[in-house]
Amino acid sequence: MLPVPDPAAVARGKAIFTSVGCSLCHTIQGVSTGSQGPNLTHIAAQPYDGLPNDPAFLRRWVANPQAIKPGTLMPDLGLSAEQVDDVVAYLGTLR
């Protein structure tokens, strides 16, 4: 299970999620209705597709999904390390 992150990081991460296109592909109940990628509503409470959901893995995935799963539809969004950390903080609240 992911640790409870800093509220400011969570707010920044949610803003990034909704502004860089994540919400176009992913559903998060009450936030977005994307249908191309997996539903992330409870990502912090369960692994997806046999992949871990700990902060270290999620940082690697958000930063460069193709390096982990070549051919995945998720693109490299060009986020800075701080932005990746903020998105991971937000994802950590989705239980």
Protein Blocks (a to p, Z undefined) as FASTA:
>chain_A
ZZdddfklmmmmmmmmmmnommmmpccehkaccfkbccfklmmmoceehiacbfklmmmm
mmommlmmghiabdcehiafklmmmmmmmmmmmZZ
